[in-house]
């Protein structure tokens, strides 16, 4: 995972669901920060998350996680 952050970016902890998760979100799993590299829509509102490190996680429609999201400050 890259430690570089664009200038003018703000980091915020937000609650995400399968609907709101985005590529680039950083989710801490087992104490390790994992950045979402790709998403695949699954049946019944679930999504399969592929991380930069190679791990895979399936978020079900009712799953709720805390993620770090970088937002640009204009």
N, CA, C, O and CB atoms as a CASP TS submission, in Angstrom:
PFRMAT TS
TARGET T0000
AUTHOR 0000-0000-0000
METHOD Language model
MODEL 1
PARENT N/A
ATOM      1  N   UNK     1       0.835  -1.179   0.000  1.00  0.00           N
ATOM      2  CA  UNK     1       0.000   0.000   0.000  1.00  0.00           C
ATOM      3  C   UNK     1       0.873   1.233   0.000  1.00  0.00           C
ATOM      4  O   UNK     1       1.834   1.322   0.765  1.00  0.00           O
ATOM      5  CB  UNK     1      -0.946   0.003   1.200  1.00  0.00           C
ATOM      6  N   UNK     2       0.551   2.164  -0.838  1.00  0.00           N
ATOM      7  CA  UNK     2       1.294   3.405  -0.960  1.00  0.00           C
ATOM      8  C   UNK     2       1.003   4.315   0.225  1.00  0.00           C
ATOM      9  O   UNK     2      -0.134   4.384   0.693  1.00  0.00           O
ATOM     10  CB  UNK     2       0.953   4.111  -2.276  1.00  0.00           C
ATOM     11  N   UNK     3       2.030   5.018   0.715  1.00  0.00           N
ATOM     12  CA  UNK     3       1.837   5.949   1.825  1.00  0.00           C
ATOM     13  C   UNK     3       1.701   7.383   1.350  1.00  0.00           C
ATOM     14  O   UNK     3       1.516   8.288   2.164  1.00  0.00           O
ATOM     15  CB  UNK     3       2.988   5.844   2.800  1.00  0.00           C
ATOM     16  N   UNK     4       1.789   7.608   0.032  1.00  0.00           N
ATOM     17  CA  UNK     4       1.696   8.944  -0.523  1.00  0.00           C
ATOM     18  C   UNK     4       0.254   9.400  -0.540  1.00  0.00           C
ATOM     19  O   UNK     4      -0.641   8.640  -0.910  1.00  0.00           O
ATOM     20  CB  UNK     4       2.288   8.990  -1.927  1.00  0.00           C
ATOM     21  N   UNK     5       0.030  10.634  -0.141  1.00  0.00           N
ATOM     22  CA  UNK     5      -1.307  11.234  -0.216  1.00  0.00           C
ATOM     23  C   UNK     5      -1.196  12.530  -1.000  1.00  0.00           C
ATOM     24  O   UNK     5      -0.271  13.312  -0.779  1.00  0.00           O
ATOM     25  CB  UNK     5      -1.908  11.489   1.213  1.00  0.00           C
ATOM     26  N   UNK     6      -2.126  12.765  -1.911  1.00  0.00           N
ATOM     27  CA  UNK     6      -2.071  13.999  -2.696  1.00  0.00           C
ATOM     28  C   UNK     6      -2.220  15.224  -1.804  1.00  0.00           C
ATOM     29  O   UNK     6      -2.942  15.193  -0.808  1.00  0.00           O
ATOM     30  CB  UNK     6      -3.160  13.998  -3.772  1.00  0.00           C
ATOM     31  N   UNK     7      -1.544  16.286  -2.164  1.00  0.00           N
ATOM     32  CA  UNK     7      -1.649  17.503  -1.368  1.00  0.00           C
ATOM     33  C   UNK     7      -3.078  18.030  -1.435  1.00  0.00           C
ATOM     34  O   UNK     7      -3.748  17.915  -2.462  1.00  0.00           O
ATOM     35  CB  UNK     7      -0.645  18.576  -1.860  1.00  0.00           C
ATOM     36  N   UNK     8      -3.526  18.602  -0.343  1.00  0.00           N
ATOM     37  CA  UNK     8      -4.882  19.106  -0.293  1.00  0.00           C
ATOM     38  C   UNK     8      -5.914  18.035   0.007  1.00  0.00           C
ATOM     39  O   UNK     8      -7.111  18.318  -0.022  1.00  0.00           O
ATOM     40  CB  UNK     8      -5.214  19.764  -1.575  1.00  0.00           C
ATOM     41  N   UNK     9      -5.481  16.805   0.298  1.00  0.00           N
ATOM     42  CA  UNK     9      -6.424  15.721   0.583  1.00  0.00           C
ATOM     43  C   UNK     9      -6.673  15.643   2.083  1.00  0.00           C
ATOM     44  O   UNK     9      -5.768  15.858   2.890  1.00  0.00           O
ATOM     45  CB  UNK     9      -5.891  14.365   0.048  1.00  0.00           C
ATOM     46  N   UNK    10      -7.889  15.337   2.435  1.00  0.00           N
ATOM     47  CA  UNK    10      -8.265  15.129   3.820  1.00  0.00           C
ATOM     48  C   UNK    10      -8.680  13.676   3.995  1.00  0.00           C
ATOM     49  O   UNK    10      -9.332  13.102   3.123  1.00  0.00           O
ATOM     50  CB  UNK    10      -9.406  16.093   4.242  1.00  0.00           C
ATOM     51  N   UNK    11      -8.304  13.084   5.116  1.00  0.00           N
ATOM     52  CA  UNK    11      -8.687  11.702   5.409  1.00  0.00           C
ATOM     53  C   UNK    11      -9.809  11.726   6.438  1.00  0.00           C
ATOM     54  O   UNK    11      -9.758  12.486   7.405  1.00  0.00           O
ATOM     55  CB  UNK    11      -7.466  10.865   5.929  1.00  0.00           C
ATOM     56  N   UNK    12     -10.819  10.894   6.225  1.00  0.00           N
ATOM     57  CA  UNK    12     -11.946  10.819   7.150  1.00  0.00           C
ATOM     58  C   UNK    12     -12.334   9.359   7.364  1.00  0.00           C
ATOM     59  O   UNK    12     -12.364   8.569   6.421  1.00  0.00           O
ATOM     60  CB  UNK    12     -13.154  11.634   6.618  1.00  0.00           C
ATOM     61  N   UNK    13     -12.628   9.013   8.611  1.00  0.00           N
ATOM     62  CA  UNK    13     -13.173   7.691   8.912  1.00  0.00           C
ATOM     63  C   UNK    13     -14.669   7.740   8.674  1.00  0.00           C
ATOM     64  O   UNK    13     -15.369   8.586   9.230  1.00  0.00           O
ATOM     65  CB  UNK    13     -12.849   7.253  10.380  1.00  0.00           C
ATOM     66  N   UNK    14     -15.158   6.822   7.838  1.00  0.00           N
ATOM     67  CA  UNK    14     -16.578   6.790   7.534  1.00  0.00           C
ATOM     68  C   UNK    14     -17.089   5.366   7.637  1.00  0.00           C
ATOM     69  O   UNK    14     -16.323   4.412   7.500  1.00  0.00           O
ATOM     70  CB  UNK    14     -16.853   7.366   6.135  1.00  0.00           C
ATOM     71  N   UNK    15     -18.374   5.222   7.877  1.00  0.00           N
ATOM     72  CA  UNK    15     -19.005   3.898   7.864  1.00  0.00           C
ATOM     73  C   UNK    15     -19.413   3.592   6.428  1.00  0.00           C
ATOM     74  O   UNK    15     -20.059   4.402   5.765  1.00  0.00           O
ATOM     75  CB  UNK    15     -20.247   3.836   8.834  1.00  0.00           C
ATOM     76  N   UNK    16     -19.024   2.409   5.960  1.00  0.00           N
ATOM     77  CA  UNK    16     -19.360   2.027   4.589  1.00  0.00           C
ATOM     78  C   UNK    16     -20.208   0.765   4.597  1.00  0.00           C
ATOM     79  O   UNK    16     -20.153  -0.043   5.525  1.00  0.00           O
ATOM     80  CB  UNK    16     -18.081   1.813   3.747  1.00  0.00           C
ATOM     81  N   UNK    17     -20.987   0.621   3.544  1.00  0.00           N
ATOM     82  CA  UNK    17     -21.778  -0.583   3.301  1.00  0.00           C
ATOM     83  C   UNK    17     -21.415  -1.083   1.909  1.00  0.00           C
ATOM     84  O   UNK    17     -20.586  -0.477   1.230  1.00  0.00           O
ATOM     85  CB  UNK    17     -23.329  -0.303   3.430  1.00  0.00           C
ATOM     86  N   UNK    18     -22.015  -2.159   1.488  1.00  0.00           N
ATOM     87  CA  UNK    18     -21.763  -2.684   0.149  1.00  0.00           C
ATOM     88  C   UNK    18     -22.185  -1.669  -0.917  1.00  0.00           C
ATOM     89  O   UNK    18     -21.639  -1.674  -2.021  1.00  0.00           O
ATOM     90  CB  UNK    18     -22.509  -4.018  -0.056  1.00  0.00           C
ATOM     91  N   UNK    19     -23.132  -0.816  -0.606  1.00  0.00           N
ATOM     92  CA  UNK    19     -23.586   0.198  -1.564  1.00  0.00           C
ATOM     93  C   UNK    19     -22.591   1.348  -1.675  1.00  0.00           C
ATOM     94  O   UNK    19     -22.372   1.869  -2.768  1.00  0.00           O
ATOM     95  CB  UNK    19     -24.958   0.738  -1.156  1.00  0.00           C
ATOM     96  N   UNK    20     -21.982   1.752  -0.553  1.00  0.00           N
ATOM     97  CA  UNK    20     -21.163   2.966  -0.552  1.00  0.00           C
ATOM     98  C   UNK    20     -19.657   2.729  -0.666  1.00  0.00           C
ATOM     99  O   UNK    20     -18.905   3.698  -0.771  1.00  0.00           O
ATOM    100  CB  UNK    20     -21.432   3.728   0.690  1.00  0.00           C
ATOM    101  N   UNK    21     -19.195   1.495  -0.650  1.00  0.00           N
ATOM    102  CA  UNK    21     -17.755   1.238  -0.737  1.00  0.00           C
ATOM    103  C   UNK    21     -17.223   1.663  -2.101  1.00  0.00           C
ATOM    104  O   UNK    21     -17.907   1.506  -3.112  1.00  0.00           O
ATOM    105  CB  UNK    21     -17.451  -0.257  -0.486  1.00  0.00           C
ATOM    106  N   UNK    22     -15.992   2.207  -2.135  1.00  0.00           N
ATOM    107  CA  UNK    22     -15.377   2.698  -3.369  1.00  0.00           C
ATOM    108  C   UNK    22     -13.954   2.161  -3.484  1.00  0.00           C
ATOM    109  O   UNK    22     -13.327   1.790  -2.492  1.00  0.00           O
ATOM    110  CB  UNK    22     -15.379   4.250  -3.410  1.00  0.00           C
ATOM    111  N   UNK    23     -13.469   2.132  -4.709  1.00  0.00           N
ATOM    112  CA  UNK    23     -12.054   1.828  -4.916  1.00  0.00           C
ATOM    113  C   UNK    23     -11.247   2.932  -4.242  1.00  0.00           C
ATOM    114  O   UNK    23     -11.596   4.110  -4.327  1.00  0.00           O
ATOM    115  CB  UNK    23     -11.701   1.712  -6.452  1.00  0.00           C
ATOM    116  N   UNK    24     -10.176   2.544  -3.578  1.00  0.00           N
ATOM    117  CA  UNK    24      -9.337   3.508  -2.868  1.00  0.00           C
ATOM    118  C   UNK    24      -9.619   3.581  -1.389  1.00  0.00           C
ATOM    119  O   UNK    24      -8.785   4.087  -0.638  1.00  0.00           O
ATOM    120  CB  UNK    24      -9.508   4.855  -3.458  1.00  0.00           C
ATOM    121  N   UNK    25     -10.781   3.087  -0.931  1.00  0.00           N
ATOM    122  CA  UNK    25     -11.071   3.058   0.500  1.00  0.00           C
ATOM    123  C   UNK    25     -10.064   2.151   1.193  1.00  0.00           C
ATOM    124  O   UNK    25      -9.653   1.133   0.637  1.00  0.00           O
ATOM    125  CB  UNK    25     -12.525   2.574   0.767  1.00  0.00           C
ATOM    126  N   UNK    26      -9.668   2.521   2.406  1.00  0.00           N
ATOM    127  CA  UNK    26      -8.738   1.714   3.195  1.00  0.00           C
ATOM    128  C   UNK    26      -9.517   1.134   4.370  1.00  0.00           C
ATOM    129  O   UNK    26     -10.046   1.871   5.202  1.00  0.00           O
ATOM    130  CB  UNK    26      -7.503   2.565   3.688  1.00  0.00           C
ATOM    131  N   UNK    27      -9.582  -0.197   4.428  1.00  0.00           N
ATOM    132  CA  UNK    27     -10.309  -0.910   5.474  1.00  0.00           C
ATOM    133  C   UNK    27      -9.292  -1.665   6.305  1.00  0.00           C
ATOM    134  O   UNK    27      -8.418  -2.336   5.756  1.00  0.00           O
ATOM    135  CB  UNK    27     -11.388  -1.879   4.876  1.00  0.00           C
ATOM    136  N   UNK    28      -9.394  -1.565   7.619  1.00  0.00           N
ATOM    137  CA  UNK    28      -8.460  -2.277   8.490  1.00  0.00           C
ATOM    138  C   UNK    28      -9.042  -3.650   8.805  1.00  0.00           C
ATOM    139  O   UNK    28     -10.128  -3.765   9.374  1.00  0.00           O
ATOM    140  CB  UNK    28      -8.182  -1.473   9.804  1.00  0.00           C
ATOM    141  N   UNK    29      -8.301  -4.686   8.426  1.00  0.00           N
ATOM    142  CA  UNK    29      -8.735  -6.064   8.642  1.00  0.00           C
ATOM    143  C   UNK    29      -7.640  -6.787   9.415  1.00  0.00           C
ATOM    144  O   UNK    29      -6.513  -6.916   8.936  1.00  0.00           O
ATOM    145  CB  UNK    29      -9.044  -6.790   7.283  1.00  0.00           C
ATOM    146  N   UNK    30      -7.972  -7.252  10.599  1.00  0.00           N
ATOM    147  CA  UNK    30      -6.988  -7.942  11.428  1.00  0.00           C
ATOM    148  C   UNK    30      -5.799  -7.072  11.774  1.00  0.00           C
ATOM    149  O   UNK    30      -4.685  -7.576  11.917  1.00  0.00           O
ATOM    150  CB  UNK    30      -6.512  -9.182  10.735  1.00  0.00           C
ATOM    151  N   UNK    31      -6.011  -5.784  11.910  1.00  0.00           N
ATOM    152  CA  UNK    31      -4.941  -4.862  12.248  1.00  0.00           C
ATOM    153  C   UNK    31      -4.113  -4.395  11.065  1.00  0.00           C
ATOM    154  O   UNK    31      -3.211  -3.574  11.232  1.00  0.00           O
ATOM    155  CB  UNK    31      -4.054  -5.492  13.232  1.00  0.00           C
ATOM    156  N   UNK    32      -4.401  -4.903   9.870  1.00  0.00           N
ATOM    157  CA  UNK    32      -3.674  -4.526   8.660  1.00  0.00           C
ATOM    158  C   UNK    32      -4.540  -3.617   7.789  1.00  0.00           C
ATOM    159  O   UNK    32      -5.671  -3.976   7.461  1.00  0.00           O
ATOM    160  CB  UNK    32      -3.243  -5.783   7.868  1.00  0.00           C
ATOM    161  N   UNK    33      -4.029  -2.454   7.412  1.00  0.00           N
ATOM    162  CA  UNK    33      -4.800  -1.605   6.490  1.00  0.00           C
ATOM    163  C   UNK    33      -4.750  -2.189   5.080  1.00  0.00           C
ATOM    164  O   UNK    33      -3.677  -2.516   4.574  1.00  0.00           O
ATOM    165  CB  UNK    33      -4.253  -0.146   6.491  1.00  0.00           C
ATOM    166  N   UNK    34      -5.910  -2.317   4.455  1.00  0.00           N
ATOM    167  CA  UNK    34      -6.005  -2.874   3.108  1.00  0.00           C
ATOM    168  C   UNK    34      -6.751  -1.882   2.218  1.00  0.00           C
ATOM    169  O   UNK    34      -7.861  -1.460   2.542  1.00  0.00           O
ATOM    170  CB  UNK    34      -6.723  -4.263   3.120  1.00  0.00           C
ATOM    171  N   UNK    35      -6.132  -1.512   1.091  1.00  0.00           N
ATOM    172  CA  UNK    35      -6.747  -0.559   0.165  1.00  0.00           C
ATOM    173  C   UNK    35      -7.512  -1.318  -0.917  1.00  0.00           C
ATOM    174  O   UNK    35      -6.976  -2.236  -1.536  1.00  0.00           O
ATOM    175  CB  UNK    35      -5.672   0.368  -0.472  1.00  0.00           C
ATOM    176  N   UNK    36      -8.773  -0.927  -1.142  1.00  0.00           N
ATOM    177  CA  UNK    36      -9.623  -1.565  -2.149  1.00  0.00           C
ATOM    178  C   UNK    36      -9.105  -1.196  -3.542  1.00  0.00           C
ATOM    179  O   UNK    36      -9.004  -0.019  -3.889  1.00  0.00           O
ATOM    180  CB  UNK    36     -11.121  -1.134  -1.978  1.00  0.00           C
ATOM    181  N   UNK    37      -8.778  -2.229  -4.336  1.00  0.00           N
ATOM    182  CA  UNK    37      -8.268  -2.015  -5.684  1.00  0.00           C
ATOM    183  C   UNK    37      -9.351  -2.215  -6.743  1.00  0.00           C
ATOM    184  O   UNK    37      -9.330  -1.560  -7.785  1.00  0.00           O
ATOM    185  CB  UNK    37      -7.104  -2.950  -5.953  1.00  0.00           C
ATOM    186  N   UNK    38     -10.306  -3.130  -6.475  1.00  0.00           N
ATOM    187  CA  UNK    38     -11.346  -3.430  -7.458  1.00  0.00           C
ATOM    188  C   UNK    38     -12.578  -3.951  -6.737  1.00  0.00           C
ATOM    189  O   UNK    38     -12.481  -4.468  -5.625  1.00  0.00           O
ATOM    190  CB  UNK    38     -10.845  -4.461  -8.506  1.00  0.00           C
ATOM    191  N   UNK    39     -13.737  -3.814  -7.370  1.00  0.00           N
ATOM    192  CA  UNK    39     -15.019  -4.253  -6.814  1.00  0.00           C
ATOM    193  C   UNK    39     -15.772  -5.059  -7.856  1.00  0.00           C
ATOM    194  O   UNK    39     -15.695  -4.776  -9.052  1.00  0.00           O
ATOM    195  CB  UNK    39     -15.869  -3.043  -6.344  1.00  0.00           C
ATOM    196  N   UNK    40     -16.501  -6.070  -7.393  1.00  0.00           N
ATOM    197  CA  UNK    40     -17.366  -6.847  -8.286  1.00  0.00           C
ATOM    198  C   UNK    40     -18.734  -6.961  -7.617  1.00  0.00           C
ATOM    199  O   UNK    40     -18.837  -7.377  -6.463  1.00  0.00           O
ATOM    200  CB  UNK    40     -16.755  -8.277  -8.593  1.00  0.00           C
ATOM    201  N   UNK    41     -19.776  -6.590  -8.346  1.00  0.00           N
ATOM    202  CA  UNK    41     -21.154  -6.709  -7.846  1.00  0.00           C
ATOM    203  C   UNK    41     -21.572  -8.172  -7.843  1.00  0.00           C
ATOM    204  O   UNK    41     -21.359  -8.885  -8.823  1.00  0.00           O
ATOM    205  CB  UNK    41     -22.136  -5.866  -8.709  1.00  0.00           C
ATOM    206  N   UNK    42     -22.169  -8.620  -6.737  1.00  0.00           N
ATOM    207  CA  UNK    42     -22.665  -9.985  -6.596  1.00  0.00           C
ATOM    208  C   UNK    42     -24.176  -9.942  -6.407  1.00  0.00           C
ATOM    209  O   UNK    42     -24.736  -8.875  -6.160  1.00  0.00           O
ATOM    210  CB  UNK    42     -21.976 -10.714  -5.404  1.00  0.00           C
ATOM    211  N   UNK    43     -24.844 -11.093  -6.519  1.00  0.00           N
ATOM    212  CA  UNK    43     -26.298 -11.117  -6.305  1.00  0.00           C
ATOM    213  C   UNK    43     -26.674 -10.694  -4.881  1.00  0.00           C
ATOM    214  O   UNK    43     -25.854 -10.757  -3.966  1.00  0.00           O
ATOM    215  CB  UNK    43     -26.849 -12.518  -6.588  1.00  0.00           C
ATOM    216  N   UNK    44     -27.900 -10.270  -4.717  1.00  0.00           N
ATOM    217  CA  UNK    44     -28.492  -9.891  -3.422  1.00  0.00           C
ATOM    218  C   UNK    44     -27.799  -8.697  -2.777  1.00  0.00           C
ATOM    219  O   UNK    44     -27.789  -8.586  -1.551  1.00  0.00           O
ATOM    220  CB  UNK    44     -28.445 -11.068  -2.471  1.00  0.00           C
ATOM    221  N   UNK    45     -27.222  -7.805  -3.572  1.00  0.00           N
ATOM    222  CA  UNK    45     -26.637  -6.575  -3.041  1.00  0.00           C
ATOM    223  C   UNK    45     -25.256  -6.722  -2.437  1.00  0.00           C
ATOM    224  O   UNK    45     -24.752  -5.770  -1.842  1.00  0.00           O
ATOM    225  CB  UNK    45     -27.529  -6.017  -2.027  1.00  0.00           C
ATOM    226  N   UNK    46     -24.632  -7.865  -2.565  1.00  0.00           N
ATOM    227  CA  UNK    46     -23.290  -8.073  -2.017  1.00  0.00           C
ATOM    228  C   UNK    46     -22.238  -7.576  -3.009  1.00  0.00           C
ATOM    229  O   UNK    46     -22.515  -7.417  -4.198  1.00  0.00           O
ATOM    230  CB  UNK    46     -23.058  -9.570  -1.686  1.00  0.00           C
ATOM    231  N   UNK    47     -21.021  -7.331  -2.500  1.00  0.00           N
ATOM    232  CA  UNK    47     -19.900  -6.954  -3.356  1.00  0.00           C
ATOM    233  C   UNK    47     -18.660  -7.721  -2.908  1.00  0.00           C
ATOM    234  O   UNK    47     -18.449  -7.958  -1.719  1.00  0.00           O
ATOM    235  CB  UNK    47     -19.650  -5.414  -3.311  1.00  0.00           C
ATOM    236  N   UNK    48     -17.856  -8.098  -3.880  1.00  0.00           N
ATOM    237  CA  UNK    48     -16.574  -8.728  -3.592  1.00  0.00           C
ATOM    238  C   UNK    48     -15.504  -7.668  -3.768  1.00  0.00           C
ATOM    239  O   UNK    48     -15.384  -7.055  -4.829  1.00  0.00           O
ATOM    240  CB  UNK    48     -16.311  -9.970  -4.518  1.00  0.00           C
ATOM    241  N   UNK    49     -14.717  -7.455  -2.698  1.00  0.00           N
ATOM    242  CA  UNK    49     -13.666  -6.449  -2.700  1.00  0.00           C
ATOM    243  C   UNK    49     -12.325  -7.122  -2.931  1.00  0.00           C
ATOM    244  O   UNK    49     -12.001  -8.111  -2.274  1.00  0.00           O
ATOM    245  CB  UNK    49     -13.659  -5.654  -1.377  1.00  0.00           C
ATOM    246  N   UNK    50     -11.549  -6.596  -3.855  1.00  0.00           N
ATOM    247  CA  UNK    50     -10.201  -7.076  -4.116  1.00  0.00           C
ATOM    248  C   UNK    50      -9.238  -5.996  -3.634  1.00  0.00           C
ATOM    249  O   UNK    50      -9.342  -4.838  -4.038  1.00  0.00           O
ATOM    250  CB  UNK    50      -9.987  -7.406  -5.642  1.00  0.00           C
ATOM    251  N   UNK    51      -8.309  -6.377  -2.778  1.00  0.00           N
ATOM    252  CA  UNK    51      -7.366  -5.425  -2.204  1.00  0.00           C
ATOM    253  C   UNK    51      -6.055  -5.435  -2.968  1.00  0.00           C
ATOM    254  O   UNK    51      -5.727  -6.416  -3.636  1.00  0.00           O
ATOM    255  CB  UNK    51      -7.119  -5.737  -0.730  1.00  0.00           C
ATOM    256  N   UNK    52      -5.297  -4.335  -2.870  1.00  0.00           N
ATOM    257  CA  UNK    52      -4.007  -4.218  -3.544  1.00  0.00           C
ATOM    258  C   UNK    52      -3.048  -5.331  -3.135  1.00  0.00           C
ATOM    259  O   UNK    52      -2.203  -5.743  -3.929  1.00  0.00           O
ATOM    260  CB  UNK    52      -3.384  -2.866  -3.247  1.00  0.00           C
ATOM    261  N   UNK    53      -3.170  -5.817  -1.908  1.00  0.00           N
ATOM    262  CA  UNK    53      -2.263  -6.841  -1.394  1.00  0.00           C
ATOM    263  C   UNK    53      -2.636  -8.251  -1.837  1.00  0.00           C
ATOM    264  O   UNK    53      -1.904  -9.197  -1.547  1.00  0.00           O
ATOM    265  CB  UNK    53      -2.231  -6.783   0.105  1.00  0.00           C
ATOM    266  N   UNK    54      -3.769  -8.411  -2.541  1.00  0.00           N
ATOM    267  CA  UNK    54      -4.171  -9.714  -3.051  1.00  0.00           C
ATOM    268  C   UNK    54      -5.293 -10.383  -2.277  1.00  0.00           C
ATOM    269  O   UNK    54      -5.870 -11.357  -2.760  1.00  0.00           O
ATOM    270  CB  UNK    54      -3.005 -10.606  -3.063  1.00  0.00           C
ATOM    271  N   UNK    55      -5.617  -9.889  -1.093  1.00  0.00           N
ATOM    272  CA  UNK    55      -6.713 -10.458  -0.321  1.00  0.00           C
ATOM    273  C   UNK    55      -8.053 -10.140  -0.974  1.00  0.00           C
ATOM    274  O   UNK    55      -8.171  -9.202  -1.762  1.00  0.00           O
ATOM    275  CB  UNK    55      -6.685  -9.934   1.118  1.00  0.00           C
ATOM    276  N   UNK    56      -9.058 -10.940  -0.630  1.00  0.00           N
ATOM    277  CA  UNK    56     -10.414 -10.766  -1.155  1.00  0.00           C
ATOM    278  C   UNK    56     -11.378 -10.800   0.023  1.00  0.00           C
ATOM    279  O   UNK    56     -11.217 -11.609   0.937  1.00  0.00           O
ATOM    280  CB  UNK    56     -10.772 -11.876  -2.215  1.00  0.00           C
ATOM    281  N   UNK    57     -12.371  -9.931   0.006  1.00  0.00           N
ATOM    282  CA  UNK    57     -13.389  -9.882   1.055  1.00  0.00           C
ATOM    283  C   UNK    57     -14.749  -9.732   0.402  1.00  0.00           C
ATOM    284  O   UNK    57     -14.906  -8.939  -0.526  1.00  0.00           O
ATOM    285  CB  UNK    57     -13.123  -8.718   2.055  1.00  0.00           C
ATOM    286  N   UNK    58     -15.729 -10.478   0.870  1.00  0.00           N
ATOM    287  CA  UNK    58     -17.098 -10.334   0.381  1.00  0.00           C
ATOM    288  C   UNK    58     -17.902  -9.556   1.414  1.00  0.00           C
ATOM    289  O   UNK    58     -18.017  -9.969   2.567  1.00  0.00           O
ATOM    290  CB  UNK    58     -17.751 -11.725   0.099  1.00  0.00           C
ATOM    291  N   UNK    59     -18.455  -8.426   0.987  1.00  0.00           N
ATOM    292  CA  UNK    59     -19.349  -7.644   1.846  1.00  0.00           C
ATOM    293  C   UNK    59     -20.778  -7.988   1.463  1.00  0.00           C
ATOM    294  O   UNK    59     -21.170  -7.837   0.305  1.00  0.00           O
ATOM    295  CB  UNK    59     -19.081  -6.098   1.711  1.00  0.00           C
ATOM    296  N   UNK    60     -21.545  -8.444   2.420  1.00  0.00           N
ATOM    297  CA  UNK    60     -22.948  -8.735   2.185  1.00  0.00           C
ATOM    298  C   UNK    60     -23.747  -7.439   2.261  1.00  0.00           C
ATOM    299  O   UNK    60     -23.226  -6.417   2.708  1.00  0.00           O
ATOM    300  CB  UNK    60     -23.477  -9.773   3.205  1.00  0.00           C
ATOM    301  N   UNK    61     -24.970  -7.471   1.841  1.00  0.00           N
ATOM    302  CA  UNK    61     -25.799  -6.269   1.785  1.00  0.00           C
ATOM    303  C   UNK    61     -25.933  -5.582   3.148  1.00  0.00           C
ATOM    304  O   UNK    61     -26.072  -4.361   3.209  1.00  0.00           O
ATOM    305  CB  UNK    61     -27.174  -6.620   1.252  1.00  0.00           C
ATOM    306  N   UNK    62     -25.893  -6.338   4.220  1.00  0.00           N
ATOM    307  CA  UNK    62     -26.052  -5.755   5.562  1.00  0.00           C
ATOM    308  C   UNK    62     -24.737  -5.511   6.282  1.00  0.00           C
ATOM    309  O   UNK    62     -24.751  -5.061   7.428  1.00  0.00           O
ATOM    310  CB  UNK    62     -26.908  -6.651   6.403  1.00  0.00           C
ATOM    311  N   UNK    63     -23.611  -5.789   5.657  1.00  0.00           N
ATOM    312  CA  UNK    63     -22.301  -5.563   6.282  1.00  0.00           C
ATOM    313  C   UNK    63     -22.051  -4.069   6.453  1.00  0.00           C
ATOM    314  O   UNK    63     -22.379  -3.266   5.579  1.00  0.00           O
ATOM    315  CB  UNK    63     -21.172  -6.202   5.437  1.00  0.00           C
ATOM    316  N   UNK    64     -21.465  -3.710   7.591  1.00  0.00           N
ATOM    317  CA  UNK    64     -21.072  -2.324   7.856  1.00  0.00           C
ATOM    318  C   UNK    64     -19.652  -2.342   8.390  1.00  0.00           C
ATOM    319  O   UNK    64     -19.345  -3.056   9.345  1.00  0.00           O
ATOM    320  CB  UNK    64     -22.050  -1.623   8.868  1.00  0.00           C
ATOM    321  N   UNK    65     -18.792  -1.556   7.771  1.00  0.00           N
ATOM    322  CA  UNK    65     -17.387  -1.468   8.161  1.00  0.00           C
ATOM    323  C   UNK    65     -16.980  -0.004   8.261  1.00  0.00           C
ATOM    324  O   UNK    65     -17.647   0.876   7.716  1.00  0.00           O
ATOM    325  CB  UNK    65     -16.480  -2.221   7.149  1.00  0.00           C
ATOM    326  N   UNK    66     -15.882   0.245   8.962  1.00  0.00           N
ATOM    327  CA  UNK    66     -15.310   1.584   9.036  1.00  0.00           C
ATOM    328  C   UNK    66     -14.138   1.633   8.071  1.00  0.00           C
ATOM    329  O   UNK    66     -13.286   0.744   8.076  1.00  0.00           O
ATOM    330  CB  UNK    66     -14.863   1.947  10.498  1.00  0.00           C
ATOM    331  N   UNK    67     -14.093   2.669   7.243  1.00  0.00           N
ATOM    332  CA  UNK    67     -13.022   2.814   6.265  1.00  0.00           C
ATOM    333  C   UNK    67     -12.435   4.217   6.351  1.00  0.00           C
ATOM    334  O   UNK    67     -13.089   5.162   6.790  1.00  0.00           O
ATOM    335  CB  UNK    67     -13.537   2.527   4.838  1.00  0.00           C
ATOM    336  N   UNK    68     -11.194   4.320   5.923  1.00  0.00           N
ATOM    337  CA  UNK    68     -10.536   5.606   5.788  1.00  0.00           C
ATOM    338  C   UNK    68     -10.666   6.006   4.326  1.00  0.00           C
ATOM    339  O   UNK    68     -10.270   5.260   3.431  1.00  0.00           O
ATOM    340  CB  UNK    68      -9.027   5.547   6.249  1.00  0.00           C
ATOM    341  N   UNK    69     -11.221   7.180   4.092  1.00  0.00           N
ATOM    342  CA  UNK    69     -11.421   7.642   2.721  1.00  0.00           C
ATOM    343  C   UNK    69     -10.740   8.999   2.565  1.00  0.00           C
ATOM    344  O   UNK    69     -10.922   9.898   3.386  1.00  0.00           O
ATOM    345  CB  UNK    69     -12.946   7.733   2.367  1.00  0.00           C
ATOM    346  N   UNK    70      -9.957   9.131   1.500  1.00  0.00           N
ATOM    347  CA  UNK    70      -9.323  10.408   1.199  1.00  0.00           C
ATOM    348  C   UNK    70     -10.282  11.240   0.360  1.00  0.00           C
ATOM    349  O   UNK    70     -10.826  10.767  -0.638  1.00  0.00           O
ATOM    350  CB  UNK    70      -7.965  10.205   0.461  1.00  0.00           C
ATOM    351  N   UNK    71     -10.476  12.468   0.774  1.00  0.00           N
ATOM    352  CA  UNK    71     -11.333  13.396   0.023  1.00  0.00           C
ATOM    353  C   UNK    71     -10.491  14.615  -0.339  1.00  0.00           C
ATOM    354  O   UNK    71      -9.655  15.066   0.444  1.00  0.00           O
ATOM    355  CB  UNK    71     -12.613  13.813   0.857  1.00  0.00           C
ATOM    356  N   UNK    72     -10.722  15.120  -1.501  1.00  0.00           N
ATOM    357  CA  UNK    72      -9.974  16.314  -1.936  1.00  0.00           C
ATOM    358  C   UNK    72     -10.595  17.578  -1.345  1.00  0.00           C
ATOM    359  O   UNK    72     -11.816  17.726  -1.294  1.00  0.00           O
ATOM    360  CB  UNK    72      -9.945  16.410  -3.486  1.00  0.00           C
ATOM    361  N   UNK    73      -9.752  18.454  -0.914  1.00  0.00           N
ATOM    362  CA  UNK    73     -10.202  19.762  -0.411  1.00  0.00           C
ATOM    363  C   UNK    73      -9.981  20.774  -1.521  1.00  0.00           C
ATOM    364  O   UNK    73      -8.842  21.001  -1.927  1.00  0.00           O
ATOM    365  CB  UNK    73      -9.434  20.184   0.909  1.00  0.00           C
ATOM    366  N   UNK    74     -11.030  21.377  -2.011  1.00  0.00           N
ATOM    367  CA  UNK    74     -10.911  22.328  -3.109  1.00  0.00           C
ATOM    368  C   UNK    74     -10.897  23.708  -2.592  1.00  0.00           C
ATOM    369  O   UNK    74     -10.802  24.658  -3.370  1.00  0.00           O
ATOM    370  CB  UNK    74     -12.020  22.167  -4.100  1.00  0.00           C
TER
END
